[in-house]
Amino acid sequence: MKIARTMLASAALLGLTLGPVHAAELKKLGLAVANLQANFFNQIKQSVEAEAKKRGIEVITVDAKGDGPTQVNQIQDLLTQKIDALIYIPAGAAAATVPVKLAKSAGIPVVNVDRNAEGAPGDTFLATDSVASAKAVCDYILKEAGGKGKMVIIHGQKGTTPEVDRSKGCGESLKAYPDVKVVAEQFSNIWSQDEGFQIMQNMLQANPDVSIVFAQADGLALGAAQAIKVANPSQKIVVGGFDGDTAALEALSKGVFNVTATQQTQKMGRDAVANAIKLVAGEKVPPVQLLDATLTTKENVAGFIANHP
């Protein structure tokens, strides 16, 4: 009995000495962005920084400008600045695993956004369900074209998560339209409007009777629409994009192109911060968290221009 009382007293004394155990807190957050020239990534950056500011968290943002080796160096530098967590949007597929491995070897949790690192994923991956959303966009443009005709596809950056998933989604749509023939496909390097213009110009020269275009990003879609306007073909050409970029939504409202999938970029940024906080505190989060995108046309675009999700 005396021994038991002594043990209880010792335990109580130990509790008073050590105090309550507090979970680790996120104070400094690294944000490594693929390319801030893209409106989509800028929206995520703004959302992350706004959410972190509300929570009193310092954010150090770096922009790889689409270059993988640059991003590796940037993340090495972030790690020397003693960040508590990393929000990571890979600049490309080739070196995407390196920053994750560097961060994890330093004990830093990683939240991947939009793109995951094949073979070395982050602690969680936040993205749009690009397979389902690309299928919805392609269903729309194929139906709008009457279920037949020649189609071209302007891909995003080869091997990146959204490029692979959007290709898969559109491929699923095409299975239901045997009278649609894909006559040309080409990869872009940075998903840009200039690339979309140049690629579409070349495609129209080789296939002047094309009637359907799926561009895997709104920048590519705007460039394609511009090339079509310059070429002034006699036939109607239906153009579908993806992202819900702010400039593209304005263009969509004016009939510049036909349809896009509007991603929840603001929510993506807020959720990335929330997940980083949980990971630093030692909480478990799902390995993959997919968000819906909304099929957006001239009929429903006004709401997204007024209030981007």
N, C-alpha and C positions, 0 to 999 in steps of 0.2 A: 504493500500500500504506500509506504514511504517512497519507494523507488518510482512508483507511478506518479505521485505528486511532484517529485523532483523533475521527472521527464516533462510533465505538463508545464511546470514553471519555466524550465529551460526553453521549451518550444515558444512560450509566450514572450520570453525575453528576446529570443532570436527574431520573432516577428516584429517586436518593437525596434530592435536594432537595425534590421534590414528595411523595414517599412514595406508598404504595398508594392507589388510588382507591376510596372507600367509597360504597356506595349510600346515598341519602337515607333517613333513618329517620323513622318515624311516632312523634311524641312527644305531640302534642296533637290530639285527634279531636273534631270537632263531630258531634253527633247531633241531628237535627231531626225530631221525632216529630209525627205528625198530630194525635193526640188521646189523651192518657194516661188518659182515662176508659174507654177500651176495653181490656179484658183482653189482647187480642191484641197491641196495641202495647206494653203494659206488659211482657209476656213478652219481646218483642224487646229492649226497653230493658234489662231485667235481664240478659239474656244478653250484650248488647254490653258493658255495664259490667263484668260479671264477667270476660269474656274479656280486655278491655282491662287490667283490674287485674292479671290473671295475667302479662300481657306488659309491665307497667310503663308503660302509656300513660294519660295524663290524658284524661278525657272531659268535655266540656261539653254537657249535655243541655238542650234547649229543647222546650217543649210548645206547639203552636199552638192547642190546644183547638178544633180543627176549622175554624179561620179562616185562609184563604189569605193575605190582606194582613198579618195578624199574623206569619205564618210568613216572609214576605219580609223583614220588618223584623228578625226574630230572626236570620235567616241573614246579613243585612248586618252585624249586631252580631257574630256568630260570626267573620266574616271579619276584622273589626278586631282580634279577639283572637288573630290569627295561628295559626289551626288549620292542620294539615298536610293534612287530608282531611275530607270531609263524608259522613256517612251520612244519607240523606235519604228520609223517607217523606212524600210530598206530602199536604197537608191537603185538597186538592181538585183538580179538573181545571182550573179556570179560570186560575189563576196558577201552575200547576205548573212551567212552563218558566223562569220568572224566576229562582228560586234557582240552577238549574243554570247558566244563563248568567252570573250574577254570580260563582259559584264558578270557573267555567272561565276567565272573564276575569281572575281573580286567580291563575290557575295552580293551583287547588286541585282535585284529583281528587274525583269524586263517585260514591258507591255508592248506587244507588236500591234500596230494599227495598219489596216488596209492590206499589208503584205506580210506574209510570214516567211521565215527562213527554213527552207527545205532541209530536213535532217537535224536542225538545231533550232526548234521553235522557242519563242519566248515563253514566259510563265503563263501568259494568256494572250489570245489573239482576238482583236476586235475588228470586225469588218462588216461590209454589206454582204448579204447572200447574193453574190454576183452571178451564180449559176441560174437561180430562179429569176433574178431581175433581167439578165440578158435574154433569157428565154421569153420573158414578157415583152421586151422591146422588139425582138425579132418576130414574135407572133404578130405584133401590131403592124410592123412594116410589110411583112409578107402578105398579110390579109389586105392591107391598104393597097398593095400592088396587084390585087386580084388573084393572088396565089400562084402566079407564074411570072416568068421573066428571067433576065440575067442579073446576077447579084455580085457585088464586090464587098470584101471585108477589109477594113483598115484596122489592123491589130495594134494593141499597145506594145509596151516594151516586152520583148520575147522572154518567156519563162517566169515573169513575175506572177504573183498569185492572182491579181485581177485579170491579167491577160489570159491566163490558163482557164480560169473559171468562166469568163465571159465567152471564150471560144466554145467551151463545153455547153453552156446554156444555149447559145445560138445554134449549135449543132443539134441539140435536142429538138429545137423548134423546126429546123429544116427537114427533119425526118417526116414530118406531116405534110410537106410540100414538095412532092416529087417533080413538079413542073417548074421548080425554081432551080436554076443552074448557077453555081458559084464559079465565075469565070476568072476571078483574080483575087489574090490575098497578098497583103504586104505588112510587115512589121514596121512600127515607128520606133524611134529611140527615146523620145521624151514626151510622147503623147501630145504634141503641140499643134497649134493651128497652122503654122507654117508647113509642118510636115504633112498635115491633112490636105492642104492645098496642093502641094507638089505631088504627093502620091495620087490624089484624085485626078489631077491633070494627066498624069501618065496613064492611069487606068482608062480614062475617057478616050485618049488617043488610041489605045489598043482595043478598047471595047466601046465604041461610040453609041451602041444601042443598049447599054446597061440601064436598068430601071429601079434597082434596089441597092442601097448602101447601108451597111452597118459599120459605124465607126465606134470603136470601143471606148472613146472618151469624147466629151463635148467639144474640147479643143479640136480634135480630129474631125468631128462632125461639122463644126463651123468652117474649118478650112475646106472640107469637101464641098459644102454648100456654096462657098465662094467660087471654087473652081467650076462648079456646075453653072453658076450664074454667068461666069466669063465665057464658058463654052456655048451657052445658050442652045442646048439640044432641043429637038422638036418634041421629044417624048417627056412625059412626067417622070421624075426620079424621086423616089421616096427615100428620105434620109433619117436614120435613127442614130442617136448618140447615147451617152451614159455619163452620169455624175450629178447633174443638176447644178452646174457652175452658175454663178450669178449672171455673168454676161450672156451665157447660153440661154438662160431662162428668159431674159429680155428678148433675145433673138427669136426664141420659140414663140413668144407672144405675138411677134410680127410675122410669123409664118416663114422664117428663114430656113428652118428645117422642121421635121414632123413630130419627133417624139424623143424623150430621154427617160432615164430612170433617176429620180432625185434621191440622192443619198442623205442620210441623217448626219451631216458633218458636225453640227453643233453638239448633238448628243454623243457622237463618237469621241469628241474631245473631252466632254465632261466625264464620260464613262472611263476614259483612259486615266484621268486623274484619280477618280474614285477607286479604280482597281489598283493603281500604284500605291495608294494609301493603305488599302487592305493588305497587299503583299508585304509592304514594309512592316506592318503590324503583325505579320505571321499568319494572317488569315488565308484560307484556301479560296481560290476563285476558279471558275470553269476554264478549261484549257482553250476552248473556242467559244466565242460569243458573236453570233451573227445577227445583224439588224436587217430589217426590211427596207427596200427602196420603193418609191412610189412611181408608177408609170405616169408620166407627165406629158400632156399635150397642150395645144393652144386653149383647149376648153377649161383646163383646171390649173393652168400655170400661175394665174394671178395670185392665188393664195401662197404659193411658194416664193414669189417675188416679194410679197409683203412680209412674210415670216418664214425664213428658211429653217427647216428642222435641224 
